[in-house]
Amino acid sequence: MALRNPPRNTIAKDSINVWKMTAAIFMIFFWLCLIGVTVAWITFEFPYGYLMVAWGIGILSTYVFVFLIPKLRFKRWRYEVFEQEIYIQHGIVMRTRTLIPMIRVQHVDTKQGPILRKFNLASVTISTAATTHEIPALMEEDASQLRDRISTLAKVDEEDV
Amino acid sequence: MSEQKRLHPAVILFDIWKVLKEFLFFIIPGFVILSGKVLVYYLLILLGCFIIIIIFITISWYRYTYRIEKDELRIEQGIFVRNKRYISKHRIQSIDLTQSVLHRVLNVVKIEIQTAGGGKGAEALLQAVPKQEGERLRNDLKHFSEPSIKSFEHERPSRPSEKISNKRLWIAGSTSGGFGAVLAVLAVVFSKLEQIIPVEIVNNIVEWIMRTSIVLMSGFILILLFILWVLGVMGTVIKYGNFTITKDDDELLITRGLLEKKQLTIPLRRIQAIGMKENLVRQPLGYVSVFAKVAGGSLESGEDFSTVLFPIMKRSEVERFLQIFVPTHAEVEERPLLKLPKRARKYYLFRSMLPALAIMAGLLYAIPDYFGLSIVLVVCSIFFGSLQHQDGGFCLHGERLTIRYRTFSKVTMRIHRKRIQAFEMKQHKLQRLDNLATIKVSIIGMLGSGNHYTIKELDDEEARSIAEWYSFQTE
């Protein structure tokens, strides 16, 4: 039954680390700025109230973006490839479930950035004539298998569109 | 027709004019700044450049040839680098002939040829060819299954055709929501005026306006609105004057425009969805406009992000019209839409009130005198929110999904299952507790991007029933 149950397959567990790392890189920039501001603040002896707020926000957002969100995201991310269609679920606050019929798939790509490569992961991008969908972090061999599988399934049964 | 042909020599003039227009900006300051001998040199250099440009344009006109050979349109061009572009007849999606006023004087047409590739693929633009030649070219390049039949076009039974009446055109103009666009243009003009007119004069005028009574002010506003309305009517009349739609086997032919005649061809099989739009003024009068979403359409027709099939007609005439022109999307009998559940109402109200409340808070903080104005705004937002809730809905029938939604105008879309590229169902925490879900269907849009249609806060069981209808997996 369509969309009643979540898809079966989870993505690679290391996706958590990938997202952690990506978030951490952004947070490092944030912290560098914050430290710079703090030093300036102390040298010019401004009142400390605002500084405390800024540090509070920094610590909270670091926790949320680096530690909390990647885990939740992994938990929610599911996919399943049937013969006739692809079924994807993602989204922490807004849970999104997507159906992509095989005959609408135009092409499938695998992609690998530096962080994904470090963990031997790759992402799979599925494109239709109107949308693109990404399954973000799969084991390298799973990703290429999935890509090949989808592209063979997609080839069957061409209709005029 | 295999001999090489050149464009109408008027192209040389067009191109020179185009170059001049672009450089005028750089040339004029020279006249103002320079003087004496320097000015003479400047003029000489300009003259030299100008002559070189003319020579180049003439050569490139000379080198630009086209011909039809082996079912291909072959265009060759380029002065230093020869560029050959062969476009197969079978890849051509649309051939549009347009005429500007200048074109009409010279009795030439501009031909735009679009292929499936969309934005970057092989496309051709023939700037100006003699009118008869243009029409012949179009007939030659049209690919139909039986080209022999095609050439006896005149002997075939009359093709269904419909032309907009003057009365309808007038109604369309006076009820068009074009106000907004005109208003924006005027706002830009005024903001520019402010830069040109000295500040003191502006201040004096403002002071004078402040002193005159409210009655006079509202009188002015009324006159301004009236002018805007007249401009809106004129805009529509110019755009949709002589609007004619003709059905020709498997394509629709649309011509429109009072001053500049535009022609558009829509192959029926590229229609992704049919829509009906009712704005706030037309809806109570029972008028709708009918449009089509066409895959890979030309930029020219993308001005409304869709192609208008007929600018205005009575709601009761729509089915008959579709029956004739797009029978695949006609509805034989009226089917009621499944409405949104009552519990969805609060989400709609919340969404539409949020910006109004924000403005209210801002006004209360900054200029408390205008607080009354924000109350009007909030009332309007409540009105719109409940309308949006009331109008949302869908209907499944056979292979067709009909959805209706409102942002400002009420839009009804009819989409076939095989045109839907992907289906999405979204729920956030609160929606899940309320058993509501948002759905999104995607179809092919202009230039390779998608069109997405969303209905928010459907009953989640009903949302799932759409998913099941759409799902290709049988298990």
Interface residues (C-beta under 8 A of the other chain):
Chain A: M1 A2 L3 R4 F82 E83 Q84 E85 G91 V93 M94 R95 T96 R97 T98 L99 I100 P101 M102 I103 R104 T128 A129 A130 T131 H133 E159 D160 V161
Chain B: R269 A295 K418 R419 I420 Q421 A422 F423 E424 M425 K426 Q427 H428 K429 R432 S442 I443 I444 G445 G448 S449 G450 N451 H452 A463 R464 A467 E468 Y470 S471 F472 Q473 T474 E475
